[in-house]
């Protein structure tokens, strides 16, 4: 992502937070990232949170390998179709 595209990123981030997630003034937004996250997008999300009047927190979590990934069970397999 080129640095001059940050404005486009902020516009998209603002659309996500204000229209899709309906963030309101005074709310808190958690931006969860990992070490491979492009910080420009994290910063764009933070700027968008401020534009919505919300507070934000950027939290970095470690990268989980496939062996530590959350695996959701197939709801119809082997449990009576529940």
N, C-alpha and C positions, 0 to 999 in steps of 0.2 A: 504494500500500500504506500503510495507516494505521500509525502508530508503535506502537499497542497490539497490532498483529498480529505483532510481532517474536517473541513466544513461539511462535506457530504456525509461523513461518518456521524457528525454531531446531529445533522438533520435526521438521519435514519434512526439514530439512538433516541432522539426526542420523539419521533413517531412511535417507536416501540414502547417507550415508557409512558407517554401521554395517551396514546390511542389504544394500544393493545393491552397494556398493563394497567391503565387508568390510575397512574400515580398522582396523588393529590398533595397539595401543600401541607407541610408538616409531617408527612409520612417518612419512613426510613427505607432506603433501598440498599440491599446487599449486592455487591458486584463480586462474584466469586470467579477467581482466575487461577491459572496454574502457571508454572514457570515458562511455558511455551506460548502464553497468550501475548498477542500484540498489544503492548501497553497503550498504543494510540486508540484502540477501540475501547479499552477500559477507561481511559481518560475521556473519551467521547461520551460514554455512558454516565460518567460522573458529572460532566458538564450538563448533560440532558437532565439528570436528576435535579441539579441546581435550577435549571430553567423551569422545572415543574414545581419549584418551591420545596423540594424534599431534601432531606439530609441523605448522605450516602456513606458507605463504608466499603472499601476495597479489601477483600480477604484473599490471600494466596494459599492454596492448598497444594500438597505434593501431587505429582503425577502418579496415578495408579496404573500398574501394569494390568494386562488382561487377567492374570491370575488373581488380582485383588479387586477387579471390577465388580460392581453390583450386578448380580444375575437375577433377573426376575423370572420366576417359574412360569411355565406355560399353564394358564388357568384351567385348561381342559385335559391336561395330561396326568393320569395316574392319581387323581384325587377326587374321583367321582364326578368330574365335570364342574366342580365349583370354580 
